[in-house]
Amino acid sequence: MSNNVTLLLIALALPFLLLALMLGMERVERPLRVDSVSEQLETFLGTARPDEVETYVSEGFAPALERYWRRRRITRLLPGRPR
């Protein structure tokens, strides 16, 4: 009977342990994503159109970057345009 109770406790605790591990990994990964943002900003500022830079100045990086990536997706879909 004791083994059954131990297995039951392990089975109930496992999801919470996994959740704690995932939260800990998110805290570890958060600083690593900051470097990715700086690389995206450098690429964005090097190839952005004036209206996209204006969006960056007035609304911030996230809306401007979304507008930039939307333009890039559209230009890849249109035939006859250089990639």
TIVO-2410 file (N, C-alpha, C; in nm, 3 decimals):
# residues 83
REC num residu      c1      c2      c3 atome chaine
REC   1      M   0.082  -0.119   0.000     N      A
REC   1      M   0.000   0.000   0.000    CA      A
REC   1      M   0.086   0.125   0.000     C      A
REC   2      S   0.198   0.120   0.068     N      A
REC   2      S   0.287   0.234   0.078    CA      A
REC   2      S   0.344   0.274  -0.059     C      A
REC   3      N   0.374   0.173  -0.142     N      A
REC   3      N   0.426   0.202  -0.276    CA      A
REC   3      N   0.322   0.271  -0.363     C      A
REC   4      N   0.197   0.234  -0.348     N      A
REC   4      N   0.090   0.296  -0.426    CA      A
REC   4      N   0.074   0.442  -0.389     C      A
REC   5      V   0.084   0.473  -0.262     N      A
REC   5      V   0.071   0.612  -0.216    CA      A
REC   5      V   0.188   0.694  -0.268     C      A
REC   6      T   0.307   0.637  -0.265     N      A
REC   6      T   0.426   0.707  -0.314    CA      A
REC   6      T   0.413   0.736  -0.463     C      A
REC   7      L   0.370   0.638  -0.540     N      A
REC   7      L   0.350   0.658  -0.683    CA      A
REC   7      L   0.243   0.763  -0.711     C      A
REC   8      L   0.138   0.763  -0.633     N      A
REC   8      L   0.032   0.861  -0.649    CA      A
REC   8      L   0.084   1.002  -0.622     C      A
REC   9      L   0.162   1.017  -0.516     N      A
REC   9      L   0.219   1.149  -0.485    CA      A
REC   9      L   0.314   1.196  -0.594     C      A
REC  10      I   0.394   1.106  -0.646     N      A
REC  10      I   0.486   1.142  -0.755    CA      A
REC  10      I   0.406   1.184  -0.879     C      A
REC  11      A   0.302   1.109  -0.910     N      A
REC  11      A   0.218   1.140  -1.027    CA      A
REC  11      A   0.150   1.276  -1.011     C      A
REC  12      L   0.109   1.310  -0.891     N      A
REC  12      L   0.043   1.439  -0.867    CA      A
REC  12      L   0.143   1.554  -0.865     C      A
REC  13      A   0.266   1.527  -0.820     N      A
REC  13      A   0.366   1.633  -0.809    CA      A
REC  13      A   0.436   1.661  -0.941     C      A
REC  14      L   0.440   1.565  -1.030     N      A
REC  14      L   0.514   1.580  -1.156    CA      A
REC  14      L   0.470   1.702  -1.239     C      A
REC  15      P   0.342   1.726  -1.262     N      A
REC  15      P   0.303   1.845  -1.340    CA      A
REC  15      P   0.350   1.976  -1.274     C      A
REC  16      F   0.346   1.983  -1.144     N      A
REC  16      F   0.389   2.105  -1.076    CA      A
REC  16      F   0.540   2.123  -1.086     C      A
REC  17      L   0.613   2.013  -1.082     N      A
REC  17      L   0.758   2.021  -1.098    CA      A
REC  17      L   0.795   2.066  -1.240     C      A
REC  18      L   0.723   2.013  -1.337     N      A
REC  18      L   0.747   2.056  -1.475    CA      A
REC  18      L   0.713   2.203  -1.495     C      A
REC  19      L   0.606   2.248  -1.436     N      A
REC  19      L   0.568   2.390  -1.444    CA      A
REC  19      L   0.676   2.478  -1.382     C      A
REC  20      A   0.727   2.438  -1.268     N      A
REC  20      A   0.834   2.515  -1.203    CA      A
REC  20      A   0.959   2.518  -1.290     C      A
REC  21      L   0.991   2.406  -1.353     N      A
REC  21      L   1.107   2.402  -1.443    CA      A
REC  21      L   1.087   2.494  -1.562     C      A
REC  22      M   0.968   2.495  -1.620     N      A
REC  22      M   0.940   2.582  -1.734    CA      A
REC  22      M   0.950   2.729  -1.696     C      A
REC  23      L   0.899   2.765  -1.580     N      A
REC  23      L   0.909   2.904  -1.534    CA      A
REC  23      L   1.054   2.944  -1.511     C      A
REC  24      G   1.132   2.853  -1.456     N      A
REC  24      G   1.274   2.881  -1.436    CA      A
REC  24      G   1.348   2.897  -1.568     C      A
REC  25      M   1.316   2.815  -1.666     N      A
REC  25      M   1.381   2.825  -1.797    CA      A
REC  25      M   1.341   2.955  -1.867     C      A
REC  26      E   1.219   3.000  -1.847     N      A
REC  26      E   1.177   3.126  -1.908    CA      A
REC  26      E   1.260   3.241  -1.854     C      A
REC  27      R   1.291   3.238  -1.725     N      A
REC  27      R   1.374   3.343  -1.666    CA      A
REC  27      R   1.516   3.336  -1.719     C      A
REC  28      V   1.563   3.218  -1.749     N      A
REC  28      V   1.698   3.204  -1.806    CA      A
REC  28      V   1.701   3.253  -1.950     C      A
REC  29      E   1.596   3.224  -2.026     N      A
REC  29      E   1.593   3.260  -2.167    CA      A
REC  29      E   1.564   3.407  -2.192     C      A
REC  30      R   1.498   3.475  -2.101     N      A
REC  30      R   1.459   3.614  -2.122    CA      A
REC  30      R   1.579   3.704  -2.159     C      A
REC  31      P   1.690   3.700  -2.087     N      A
REC  31      P   1.803   3.784  -2.127    CA      A
REC  31      P   1.862   3.747  -2.262     C      A
REC  32      L   1.849   3.622  -2.302     N      A
REC  32      L   1.903   3.579  -2.430    CA      A
REC  32      L   1.824   3.639  -2.546     C      A
REC  33      R   1.696   3.666  -2.527     N      A
REC  33      R   1.614   3.725  -2.633    CA      A
REC  33      R   1.647   3.871  -2.656     C      A
REC  34      V   1.708   3.940  -2.561     N      A
REC  34      V   1.742   4.080  -2.576    CA      A
REC  34      V   1.843   4.098  -2.689     C      A
REC  35      D   1.940   4.007  -2.701     N      A
REC  35      D   2.037   4.015  -2.810    CA      A
REC  35      D   1.969   4.001  -2.945     C      A
REC  36      S   1.870   3.917  -2.952     N      A
REC  36      S   1.795   3.897  -3.075    CA      A
REC  36      S   1.727   4.027  -3.117     C      A
REC  37      V   1.672   4.100  -3.022     N      A
REC  37      V   1.604   4.227  -3.052    CA      A
REC  37      V   1.704   4.328  -3.106     C      A
REC  38      S   1.823   4.335  -3.050     N      A
REC  38      S   1.922   4.431  -3.098    CA      A
REC  38      S   1.965   4.398  -3.240     C      A
REC  39      E   1.976   4.270  -3.274     N      A
REC  39      E   2.010   4.232  -3.410    CA      A
REC  39      E   1.897   4.269  -3.506     C      A
REC  40      Q   1.773   4.247  -3.463     N      A
REC  40      Q   1.659   4.284  -3.547    CA      A
REC  40      Q   1.655   4.435  -3.569     C      A
REC  41      L   1.686   4.512  -3.464     N      A
REC  41      L   1.685   4.657  -3.477    CA      A
REC  41      L   1.791   4.703  -3.575     C      A
REC  42      E   1.908   4.644  -3.570     N      A
REC  42      E   2.015   4.681  -3.662    CA      A
REC  42      E   1.975   4.651  -3.806     C      A
REC  43      T   1.918   4.533  -3.829     N      A
REC  43      T   1.872   4.497  -3.963    CA      A
REC  43      T   1.761   4.590  -4.009     C      A
REC  44      F   1.668   4.618  -3.918     N      A
REC  44      F   1.556   4.706  -3.950    CA      A
REC  44      F   1.603   4.844  -3.991     C      A
REC  45      L   1.690   4.904  -3.911     N      A
REC  45      L   1.736   5.040  -3.940    CA      A
REC  45      L   1.821   5.045  -4.066     C      A
REC  46      G   1.885   4.936  -4.101     N      A
REC  46      G   1.967   4.933  -4.223    CA      A
REC  46      G   1.885   4.925  -4.350     C      A
REC  47      T   1.765   4.868  -4.345     N      A
REC  47      T   1.688   4.845  -4.468    CA      A
REC  47      T   1.547   4.903  -4.464     C      A
REC  48      A   1.511   4.975  -4.361     N      A
REC  48      A   1.373   5.026  -4.349    CA      A
REC  48      A   1.350   5.145  -4.441     C      A
REC  49      R   1.228   5.160  -4.482     N      A
REC  49      R   1.186   5.275  -4.562    CA      A
REC  49      R   1.162   5.393  -4.467     C      A
REC  50      P   1.159   5.515  -4.522     N      A
REC  50      P   1.138   5.632  -4.435    CA      A
REC  50      P   1.007   5.627  -4.356     C      A
REC  51      D   0.899   5.575  -4.416     N      A
REC  51      D   0.773   5.568  -4.341    CA      A
REC  51      D   0.782   5.466  -4.227     C      A
REC  52      E   0.861   5.361  -4.243     N      A
REC  52      E   0.878   5.263  -4.137    CA      A
REC  52      E   0.962   5.320  -4.023     C      A
REC  53      V   1.061   5.402  -4.059     N      A
REC  53      V   1.142   5.469  -3.956    CA      A
REC  53      V   1.055   5.570  -3.880     C      A
REC  54      E   0.967   5.637  -3.951     N      A
REC  54      E   0.876   5.732  -3.886    CA      A
REC  54      E   0.783   5.659  -3.789     C      A
REC  55      T   0.735   5.541  -3.829     N      A
REC  55      T   0.654   5.460  -3.738    CA      A
REC  55      T   0.735   5.422  -3.615     C      A
REC  56      Y   0.861   5.388  -3.635     N      A
REC  56      Y   0.948   5.352  -3.522    CA      A
REC  56      Y   0.961   5.468  -3.425     C      A
REC  57      V   0.981   5.587  -3.478     N      A
REC  57      V   0.999   5.705  -3.393    CA      A
REC  57      V   0.870   5.741  -3.320     C      A
REC  58      S   0.757   5.733  -3.390     N      A
REC  58      S   0.632   5.778  -3.329    CA      A
REC  58      S   0.562   5.671  -3.244     C      A
REC  59      E   0.571   5.543  -3.285     N      A
REC  59      E   0.493   5.440  -3.216    CA      A
REC  59      E   0.579   5.339  -3.140     C      A
REC  60      G   0.707   5.333  -3.167     N      A
REC  60      G   0.793   5.238  -3.099    CA      A
REC  60      G   0.842   5.128  -3.192     C      A
REC  61      F   0.925   5.043  -3.138     N      A
REC  61      F   0.992   4.942  -3.219    CA      A
REC  61      F   0.898   4.831  -3.265     C      A
REC  62      A   0.813   4.781  -3.178     N      A
REC  62      A   0.729   4.666  -3.213    CA      A
REC  62      A   0.636   4.694  -3.332     C      A
REC  63      P   0.560   4.805  -3.334     N      A
REC  63      P   0.474   4.830  -3.451    CA      A
REC  63      P   0.555   4.854  -3.579     C      A
REC  64      A   0.668   4.921  -3.567     N      A
REC  64      A   0.749   4.947  -3.685    CA      A
REC  64      A   0.808   4.818  -3.740     C      A
REC  65      L   0.853   4.732  -3.652     N      A
REC  65      L   0.910   4.605  -3.697    CA      A
REC  65      L   0.803   4.517  -3.760     C      A
REC  66      E   0.683   4.518  -3.705     N      A
REC  66      E   0.573   4.441  -3.764    CA      A
REC  66      E   0.542   4.493  -3.904     C      A
REC  67      R   0.540   4.623  -3.920     N      A
REC  67      R   0.514   4.683  -4.051    CA      A
REC  67      R   0.624   4.645  -4.152     C      A
REC  68      Y   0.749   4.645  -4.106     N      A
REC  68      Y   0.864   4.609  -4.188    CA      A
REC  68      Y   0.853   4.463  -4.233     C      A
REC  69      W   0.824   4.371  -4.139     N      A
REC  69      W   0.814   4.230  -4.174    CA      A
REC  69      W   0.695   4.203  -4.264     C      A
REC  70      R   0.585   4.276  -4.246     N      A
REC  70      R   0.469   4.262  -4.333    CA      A
REC  70      R   0.506   4.300  -4.476     C      A
REC  71      R   0.581   4.410  -4.491     N      A
REC  71      R   0.625   4.453  -4.626    CA      A
REC  71      R   0.715   4.347  -4.687     C      A
REC  72      R   0.805   4.292  -4.607     N      A
REC  72      R   0.897   4.190  -4.658    CA      A
REC  72      R   0.820   4.066  -4.704     C      A
REC  73      R   0.717   4.024  -4.630     N      A
REC  73      R   0.638   3.908  -4.669    CA      A
REC  73      R   0.563   3.935  -4.798     C      A
REC  74      I   0.509   4.056  -4.812     N      A
REC  74      I   0.432   4.090  -4.931    CA      A
REC  74      I   0.523   4.094  -5.052     C      A
REC  75      T   0.642   4.153  -5.040     N      A
REC  75      T   0.731   4.162  -5.155    CA      A
REC  75      T   0.781   4.024  -5.198     C      A
REC  76      R   0.789   3.930  -5.107     N      A
REC  76      R   0.829   3.794  -5.146    CA      A
REC  76      R   0.717   3.723  -5.220     C      A
REC  77      L   0.593   3.759  -5.194     N      A
REC  77      L   0.480   3.693  -5.258    CA      A
REC  77      L   0.451   3.748  -5.397     C      A
REC  78      L   0.487   3.875  -5.422     N      A
REC  78      L   0.457   3.937  -5.550    CA      A
REC  78      L   0.557   3.892  -5.656     C      A
REC  79      P   0.508   3.848  -5.773     N      A
REC  79      P   0.600   3.806  -5.880    CA      A
REC  79      P   0.665   3.926  -5.947     C      A
REC  80      G   0.786   3.908  -5.996     N      A
REC  80      G   0.855   4.012  -6.070    CA      A
REC  80      G   0.928   4.113  -5.986     C      A
REC  81      R   0.923   4.100  -5.857     N      A
REC  81      R   0.994   4.192  -5.769    CA      A
REC  81      R   1.121   4.125  -5.720     C      A
REC  82      P   1.229   4.203  -5.706     N      A
REC  82      P   1.352   4.143  -5.655    CA      A
REC  82      P   1.336   4.104  -5.508     C      A
REC  83      R   1.403   3.996  -5.470     N      A
REC  83      R   1.396   3.950  -5.332    CA      A
REC  83      R   1.512   3.999  -5.258     C      A
***
